[in-house]
Amino acid sequence: RIEDTPSWLRSGYRVGFSIPACLRSLFTIHNETGNIYTHMLPSLMFFWALLLNLSSLLASLSNADEADGSVSGVEDSRITGIVDKVILCLYCFSVAFCMASSSLFHTCGCHSESTWKSLLRCDMNGI
């Protein structure tokens, strides 16, 4: 029975919050705090890594356009390096999206049942 559970276990749940209230709840402790921050912080880190890798990729692309390719094997290594950077960018984007969608679900899922269902789908797609 619910009455037999400890009171601390029955508190801290957010239900029917407005979107601004959901965002304000980022600064309070509740049952989703751990889920939110353990997904939000890695999301921000991988988004930052994505930006760094994109800038490196763009620099490599502009250098590849300027290269004359006269040395044998150099052009192949440039192409391999570019492909590696593209794959790394895709990986960073995938991880950032996965973590951000989960953090968004845990932050705003308490808004309404329809929001919860939509964000759960987004979270599952990220996984």
C-alpha atoms as one frame of an Amber mdcrd trajectory, in Angstrom:
protein
   0.000   0.000   0.000   1.153   3.520  -0.782   0.532   4.621   2.796   3.115
   2.099   3.996   5.949   3.627   1.963   8.239   6.173   3.644   7.236   9.811
   3.091  10.632  10.689   1.576   9.968   8.117  -1.147   6.612   9.698  -2.019
   7.961  13.257  -2.369  10.010  15.057  -4.995   7.875  14.143  -7.991   7.034
  16.902 -10.457   3.612  16.645 -12.108   1.755  19.101 -14.346   4.532  21.719
 -14.481   4.494  24.462 -17.097   7.532  24.577 -19.395   9.020  27.571 -17.490
   8.440  25.673 -14.228  10.167  22.632 -15.731  13.181  24.780 -16.591  13.192
  26.395 -13.140  13.196  22.916 -11.630  16.726  22.512 -12.995  17.805  24.471
  -9.928  15.986  22.303  -7.383  16.538  18.791  -6.118  13.889  16.232  -7.078
  13.644  12.643  -8.251  14.973  13.466 -11.759  17.929  15.689 -10.783  20.521
  12.943 -11.196  19.119  11.844 -14.551  19.032  15.405 -15.861  22.571  16.386
 -14.953  24.249  13.056 -15.765  22.878  13.456 -19.296  23.077  17.241 -19.696
  26.756  17.657 -18.803  28.044  14.966 -21.213  25.740  16.393 -23.879  27.352
  19.805 -23.504  30.837  18.266 -23.537  30.163  16.271 -26.720  28.528  19.289
 -28.364  31.697  21.251 -27.607  33.798  18.375 -29.008  31.597  18.413 -32.114
  32.266  22.123 -32.648  36.016  21.617 -32.237  36.023  18.671 -34.644  33.896
  20.542 -37.177  36.349  23.443 -37.162  39.213  20.961 -37.646  37.313  19.268
 -40.469  36.630  22.584 -42.197  40.301  23.517 -41.876  41.284  20.160 -43.385
  38.867  20.654 -46.267  40.227  24.095 -47.050  43.812  22.753 -46.875  42.880
  19.866 -49.189  41.567  22.349 -51.753  44.855  24.291 -51.634  47.143  21.227
 -51.850  48.586  20.339 -55.228  48.817  16.597 -54.494  52.221  16.275 -56.181
  53.690  13.955 -53.535  52.641  10.322 -53.900  50.553   9.008 -50.998  50.061
  12.426 -49.384  46.669  12.955 -50.985  45.482   9.532 -49.814  46.452  10.320
 -46.222  44.634  13.666 -46.440  41.477  11.907 -47.633  41.793   9.318 -44.869
  42.237  12.091 -42.302  39.152  13.885 -43.601  37.076  10.696 -43.499  38.253
  10.067 -39.924  37.198  13.587 -38.945  33.778  13.175 -40.569  33.238   9.928
 -38.655  34.355  11.583 -35.414  31.942  14.484 -36.026  29.082  12.035 -36.628
  29.963  10.205 -33.420  30.091  13.421 -31.364  26.762  14.547 -32.839  25.168
  11.171 -32.069  26.316  11.165 -28.449  25.356  14.827 -27.947  21.885  14.187
 -29.401  21.383  11.043 -27.318  22.333  12.776 -24.075  20.473  16.020 -24.882
  17.249  14.220 -25.770  17.426  12.232 -22.540  18.097  15.351 -20.496  15.193
  17.128 -22.195  12.908  14.175 -21.475  13.838  14.119 -17.791  13.552  17.927
 -17.539  10.257  18.533 -19.341   8.535  15.148 -19.162   6.576  16.365 -16.138
   4.716  18.962 -18.240   1.878  16.739 -19.475   1.219  13.182 -20.553   1.376
  14.094 -24.246   4.680  15.931 -23.719   5.990  12.965 -21.744   5.104  10.568
 -24.579   6.638  12.803 -27.270   9.832  13.349 -25.338  10.073   9.652 -24.488
   9.959   8.869 -28.221  12.692  11.442 -28.811  14.750   9.946 -25.966  14.352
   6.426 -27.346  15.338   7.608 -30.842  18.477   9.117 -29.340  19.376   5.807
 -27.766
